[in-house]
Amino acid sequence: MPPQIGGFISEAVYGGLLESNPLHPVTNERMACHFVNIPSQEQLHGTSWKNVGECQTILCIANMLQASNKQFRIITPYDAQRSLIEEGLKLQELDWEDKCFNVDSFQGNEEDYIVISLVRSTALGFLADLRRTNVMLSRCKKGMIICTSQKFMKRAGCDSLVGSLLEYYEHEWIEKDELERIVV
């Protein structure tokens, strides 16, 4: 993990016992984590959840990363969202095989860049599970892009590990129409 993210995970989850690699190529001068504000609503889909607005933005991010030849994977807590994103990748003729995962199926893996779709916009749901959220936030080698609603993070999301990450680094939000500001 980049030291910026590893330092947070070490403090928040492991009581400061996790050590960062001082020779990591991503330095503090580069932003390793971006939050993209997507003010859209979650939708119940069977027993799972999806968020169409987040899916659309993630497809734009995937297109941008693929065009830049960046190695990336997409993680989401909800299988309905994973299916929606995967179908979108296929429709846009982007790489889709071995690209999008739910958190549990991605445990133990990592990639240069991780794009995360939190999905929820009203209640914490999956984000209340510290162990699973830790897995989601600790999979990137170079950078992470988290897609969620700023309003949700101020209201319910602030009580999660993702909310603590946002507060810890006092991240500036990127609006969905400003994706070119993402530094990778």
FILO-702550 format. One record per residue: residue in three letters; x negated, y negated, z negated of N, C-alpha, C, O in turn. Coordinates in steps of 0.001 Angstrom, whole numbers, plus 500000, padded with zeros to 6 digits. Example, Ala and Ser with C-alpha at 12.3 -4.5 7.8 and 13.67 -1.06 7.14 Angstrom:
BEGIN
Ala486810505690492200487700504500492200486800503300492200485764503319491535;Ser487150502250492920486330501060492860487100499970492130486591498862491961;
END
This chain:
BEGIN
Met499165501195500000500000500000500000499129498753500000498030498765499445;Pro499601497695500607498892496427500466498826496040498989499750496341498233;Pro497754495382498571497597495054497148498734494195496596499066494292495415;Gln499335493347497452500440492514496977501620493373496528502243493088495506;Ile501924494410497280503043495289496944502613496286495869503363496543494927;Gly501421496845496003500905497796495027500811497202493634501116497878492652;Gly500396495953493536500312495289492234501670495187491568501805495430490369;Phe502669494827492348504023494746491808504519496121491358505017496262490241;Ile504386497138492221504841498489491897504131499001490640504755499614489775;Ser502826498745490546502064499172489380502649498579488099502859499295487119;Glu502908497283488108503435496612486913504866497027486603505192497349485461;Ala505723497020487627507156497231487412507525498683487129508476498948486394;Val506781499625487706507168501030487593506199501833486724506624502722485987;Tyr504899501529486804503890502362486149503159501667485001502105502136484574;Gly503695500568484501503086499883483363501675499391483617500870499312482689;Gly501362499056484868500050498531485226498975499584485413497805499233485572;Leu499328500864485401498334501943485480497947502330486908496942503012487108;Leu498728501906487897498428502224489286497388501230489801497597500019489725;Glu496275501733490320495207500847490783495290500639492286495551501574493042;Ser495062499389492713495056499064494138493672499280494717492670499224494004;Asn493628499524496002492361499674496708491801498277497004492398497543497792;Pro490676497890496399490126496546496620489635496343498055489421495204498470;Leu489454497414498817488981497307500201490122497381501210489885497538502408;His491350497269500733492508497353501625492434496240502674492101495105502334;Pro492739496542503943492609495536505010493628494401504935493394493344505521;Val494740494581504242495729493508504103495375492718502852495481493223501735;Thr494960491487503049494533490657501927495669489756501457496721489686502092;Asn495451489078500354496465488182499809496785487016500726497832486385500576;Glu495897486713501681496166485615502597497282485963503582497923485067504131;Arg497516487249503810498566487684504726499781488129503934499661488785502900;Met500927487770504424502162488188503775502429489647504116502525489999505292;Ala502548490488503116502766491915503342504241492296503257504615493405503638;Cys505077491396502764506491491700502603507332490508503042507083489370502645;His508332490793503867509243489751504338510674490144503978511043491314504070;Phe511467489171503572512887489368503319513667488645504404513478487447504613;Val514545489368505100515359488786506166516794488679505663517400489674505264;Asn517329487463505686518690487205505229519692487571506319519699486984507401;Ile520535488552506011521568488978506943522895488939506184523235489891505483;Pro523641487850506320524883487689505537526053488477506127527068487898506513;Ser525902489796506192526992490636506703527472491562505595526842491669504543;Gln528583492224505841529231493022504805529027494519505006529011495013506133;Glu528875495220503904528847496679503913530227497205504313531242496540504106;Gln530245498399504885531502499060505240531416500513504796530425501192505065;Leu532460500992504113532515502390503723532724503224504977533587502917505799;His531928504287505121532026505176506277532019506608505742530958507183505497;Gly533213507177505564533315508481504912532897508346503459533494507579502704;Thr531871509090503068531344508981501697530058508170501651529395508113500615;Ser529702507540502769528463506773502876528794505316503192529963504933503250;Trp527761504517503393527925503099503682527128502724504919526100503329505223;Lys527623501706505633526884501137506757527055499630506742527958499098506096;Asn526164498941507472526197497488507571525795497146509004524616497192509355;Val526781496804509821526574496567511249525639495372511490524797495424512386;Gly525777494314510711524910493148510871523450493476510628522576493030511372;Glu523181494256509585521805494677509324521295495561510449520140495435510856;Cys522127496444510952521722497324512051521296496496513265520247496759513853;Gln522093495506513643521773494676514807520428493969514631519627493907515564;Thr520188493442513445518923492748513189517755493726513187516682493411513701;Ile517953494899512619516889495906512592516530496340514007515361496603514290;Leu517502496419514889517206496761516279516338495685516928515440496006517708;Cys516591494424516620515736493329517127514315493457516577513342493282517311;Ile514200493762515283512885493925514655512160495123515270510965495041515555;Ala512866496224515476512267497422516080511756497106517483510666497535517861;Asn512530496368518241512118495961519588510845495114519527509925495312520320;Met510797494184518593509639493314518416508396494129518017507318493921518574;Leu508541495042517069507410495851516614506933496805517709505731496965517919;Gln507873497430518400507490498355519470506786497615520606505811498121521161;Ala507268496430520952506631495637522011505210495230521629504366495017522500;Ser504947495122520320503611494759519824502752495983519538501656495860518991;Asn503243497161519904502539498427519672502214498673518203501168499239517884;Lys503094498256517320502927498493515883503553499828515514504599500200516046;Gln502915500542514609503444501807514106504406501489512963504012500899511957;Phe505675501886513123506666501550512111507690502662511977507866503494512866;Arg508350502645510844509483503528510584510544502696509865510251501657509272;Ile511758503173509933512899502490509330513459503391508226513669504586508435;Ile513695502806507059514244503552505924515513502848505448515575501620505392;Thr516510503638505111517744503124504528518247504120503488518007505320503624;Pro518928503654502469519451504580501467520638505421501948520932506463501362;Tyr521317504982503001522595505593503367522539506271504730522062505698505709;Asp523037507503504771522993508283505998523851507681507107523486507786508278;Ala524977507054506775525801506404507808525003505288508489525113505100509700;Gln524209504557507724523378503491508300522255504089509140521933503568510208;Arg521661505172508667520612505832509439521150506256510802520499506034511822;Ser522317506857510824522924507294512085523232506115513000522993506185514206;Leu523759505035512435524084503839513214522825503241513847522834502886515025;Ile521752503130513075520494502581513585519914503496514651519461503023515693;Glu519924504793514403519376505743515378520134505670516713519520505695517780;Glu521447505580516648522245505440517882521902504140518598521809504113519825;Gly521713503061517840521337501784518433519977501846519110519794501287520191;Leu519023502523518478517696502684519090517812503419520421517178503034521403;Lys518622504478520455518820505236521698519443504356522780518976504338523920;Leu520499503627522415521210502786523384520310501697523973520441501336525142;Gln519398501182523149518483500136523623517211500717524237516282499987524581;Glu517187502043524368516054502755524958514737502460524238513684502313524859;Leu514833502379522908513660502231522056513281503610521537514086504540521594;Asp512055503749521029511660505008520401512633505285519263512880504414518428;Trp513185506496519227514148506804518183513842508113517467514260508303516325;Glu513134509000518109512827510266517447511793510041516346510795509353516555;Asp512036510620515186511121510496514051510879509032513674509770508659513292;Lys511927508206513783511783506768513560512607506253512380512178505336511680;Cys513792506838512156514709506306511145515083507406510150515437508518510543;Phe514999507081508857515168508080507801516013507540506655516071506332506428;Asn516669508453505933517192508032504645516039508194503641515067508898503914;Val516153507552502507515041507499501552514594508896501122513397509180501086;Asp515535509755500802515172511076500295514381511889501322513470512627500946;Ser514710511767502601514000512545503624512627511953503951511819512610504607;Phe512353510729503505511073510094503808510074510209502658508911509835502815;Gln510503510713501520509620510827500358508356511597500727508427512648501363;Gly507211511078500331505927511704500623505304511240501929504152511574502209;Asn506037510478502736505519509952504003505159508481503857505480507846502853;Glu504492507956504863504152506540504904503949506131506352503844506981507236;Glu503894504829506593503655504297507939503062502901507782503163502296506715;Asp502437502388508855501853501044508789502896500017508351502686499268507396;Tyr504016499993509059505079499031508751506365499788508452506729500731509154;Ile507036499357507407508314499937507018509369498839507089509205497760506519;Val510447499135507795511605498245507867512684498894507005513003500070507179;Ile513242498123506079514220498652505138515566497970505336515651496743505390;Ser516603498770505442517975498273505477518630498641504154518872499820503895;Leu518921497648503309519516497929502004521006498242502092521538498933501222;Val521685497752503116523083498041503440524077497328502535524958496622503027;Arg523955497496501239524985497019500321525044495498500259524034494808500402;Ser526281494986500037526478493541499948527348493150498754527538491962498493;Thr527882494143498022528736493813496872528278494455495570528340493815494520;Ala527823495697495609527420496406494396526069497071494618525690497335495759;Leu525334497346493535523994497917493638523965499283494305523108499535495152;Gly524872500156493947524866501498494513523502502155494322523003502247493201;Phe522902502610495418521600503277495432520521502464494721519641503041494082;Leu520574501150494820519516500299494259519417500385492746518432499925492168;Ala520423500969492089520357501152490639519435502303490250519084502439489078;Asp519035503135491214518171504287490956516710503876491124516221503761492248;Leu516019503656490022514634503164490042513706504102490812512885503639491604;Arg513823505391490594512923506360491231513060506309492758512059506237493471;Arg514279506346493246514496506345494696514133504995495313513600504940496422;Thr514417503919494605514052502596495116512534502446495154511998501831496076;Asn511844502994494174510383502983494167509836503701495403508904503209496040;Val510403504849495743509990505574496951510145504675498171509245504592499007;Met511277504009498268511572503151499419510558502004499544510140501663500651;Leu510170501418498426509301500237498451507812500566498522506996499661498693;Ser507447501817498396506021502145498312505530503001499490504592503782499327;Arg506136502868500648505788503700501800504962502988502863504490503639503794;Cys504772501683502760504058500950503816502558500900503556502108500839502412;Lys501790500927504658500332500789504560499893499356504859498863498906504356;Lys500669498635505676500279497270506049501335496225505736500988495096505387;Gly502617496563505848503649495561505616505040496155505562505279497286505985;Met505952495356505026507324495797504816508268494652505158507999493494504837;Ile509372494985505810510409494012506143511697494525505520512165495612505858;Ile512272493744504607513481494151503897514651493324504412514638492095504341;Cys515660494014504932516854493363505468517996493502504465518377494609504086;Thr518530492367504047519612492333503069520218490938503077519806490077503854;Ser521178490725502226521829489429502111521245488645500933521160489160499818;Gln520849487412501186520319486560500122521375486362499032521051486365497844;Lys522615486192499429523707486027498466523833487261497569523999487136496355;Phe523753488447498167523818489696497397522648489793496426522830490176495271;Met521453489450496888520275489558496019520354488583494852519854488886493769;Lys520963487433495045521118486477493944522157486940492936522049486649491745;Arg523166487664493416524269488084492566523993489441491921523654489489490738;Ala524122490508492637523975491859492079522563492400492248522042493075491360;Gly521948492107493380520640492660493699519522492233492780518492492901492701;Cys519712491124492080518656490639491179518392491629490045517334491578489417;Asp519336492527489777519184493514488709518584494829489201518797495876488590;Ser517841494778490293517235495980490874515729495792491026515210494691490845;Leu515038496872491359513602496789491621513318495879492820512326495150492824;Val514180495918493828514016495038494990514176493581494554513419492717494996;Gly515152493305493692515344491950493169514141491491492363513760490322492426;Ser513542492395491611512335492055490846511171491751491775510388490841491504;Leu511045492503492871510001492224493866510191490832494460509232490073494602;Leu511408490510494797511723489195495354511343488086494377510749487083494773;Glu511685488264493109511366487265492082509865487203491803509307486119491638;Tyr509215488362491749507790488456491436506943487621492391506008486938491974;Tyr507278487683493652506498486959494662507171485694495156506627485001496015;Glu508356485378494624509086484181495037509066484037496556508673483005497099;His509503485107497225509479485139498688510397484099499300511475483803498783;Glu509940483557500411510762482684501234511570483584502166511034484526502750;Trp512830483294502297513699484093503161513506483711504621513266482548504946;Ile513615484693505484513618484475506925515050484701507394515668485711507058;Glu515564483771508158516920483926508692516871484833509915515842484919510586;Lys517968485504510205517967486489511293517667485867512654517246486575513569;Asp517871484570512806517539483918514079516104483362514089515726482638515010;Glu515318483700513075513924483251512972512954484441512886511887484321512285;Leu513308485559513467512492486772513320511058486605513819510165487330513383;Glu510835485671514713509466485451515197508525484976514090507306484996514263;Arg509081484550512953508254484115511812507643485293511058506744485100510240;Ile508112486494511318507575487664510640506139487892511115505882487999512314;Val505222487963510173503803488153510479503477489639510325503592490198509235;Val503069490270511424502652491677511355501305491842512022500774492951512074;
END
